Amino acid sequence: MDFLSSPEFWVALGQIVIIDILLGGDNAVVIALACRKLPPAQRTKGIIWGTAGAIVLRVVLIMFAMTLLSVPFLKLAGALLLVWIGVKLLAPDEDGHGDIQGSDKLFAAIKTIIVADLVMSVDNVIAIAGAAQNAGEHSTLLVVLGLLISIPIIVWGSTIVIKLMARFPVIIVAGGMLLGWIAGGMLVTDPAVADPANMPWMVKLPQTDAIKYGAAVIGALIVLAIGKWLASQQKPSAA
């Protein structure tokens, strides 16, 4: 239990919770849409079982993703994806959820929630795997705790979270920069550029704190710069 006194553990847990809340707003909308036609007596069951199924599936996906991150170049690809996700968070496209069909049958609503969450959770999976990658044997515990803390906030507190984000846009900006921070750290620790025994013909980066934190800062600033630029480009067309 010594890991509970480790600042790195709690920082990683905080990152996972923040990522889940920032990227999980759509999941609350999906749950609401999928269960909207259920009778009131079954609506709570649909929300609980659909959410539980989505959580289990996401834990499996994250564990799979964390295993894959040991393959050369996959961290590089994941880092680029995280930068794109962070940029989209700062400069989102207008897209709705009109294709999510509600059902008056409990099992059908639960299936809709699980399938929709699977399709929409690629960003969460990559981001959480990146945040938990340095936790070693405690990575699974980190992922499960993060989901258990954040999912109830998303499902039952989504309205409050959305209002806070609308009132304090800096929360969204900080979240996008956090994804860039994780992306930078992932990129320089990819086995292709970090492991001297792996692909020795590749240029290797020293695995020092200065390199890792420097890359994380650069990643955060890149997301901020591109996101703000794209957001400014969208304003004239929206007028």
C-alpha angles and dihedrals in degrees: 000000000000089000089072088071092051115107089207090061094053093043090053091047090051090050092051093050092048092048092049093050095045096045097033100066091097090055091061089052091050092051091050093048095045093051100037095100096046118109111260091250091058099037095084091048090051092051094046098045095039091050092045091052091048091050093051092047092048093051089054091048093048092050089051091048092049090054091050091052088075089066113096116260095010091098088051090053091044091050092053090048091051091051089052091048091050091050091049089051090057095040107026126185119235106255129150137204098239091129092065105101122210121219136200090214118087097218093047091051092049090049091050092052093049096045094045091048090051091053094045099042101076091100093048093047095052094043095048093045088053093049093048098040096100096048094087114193091004096057093100091051090049092052094047094046091047092052094044091052098042104038095065088048090052096045102040101021100039093114092055092044092050091049091050091051091049092048096043109034089177086079090064092045091050090048093052091048090049089058089050089049091054090045092055092050092048094050097056093045096054108128090237092066101022107045114071091198092054115078095341090194090068122092107259125215121215109250095226127141089245092057094045096046092041091053090046092053092047090050092052092048092048091054091047094048097045093041094051092045093051091046090053090049091053095054098073092050091048092054 
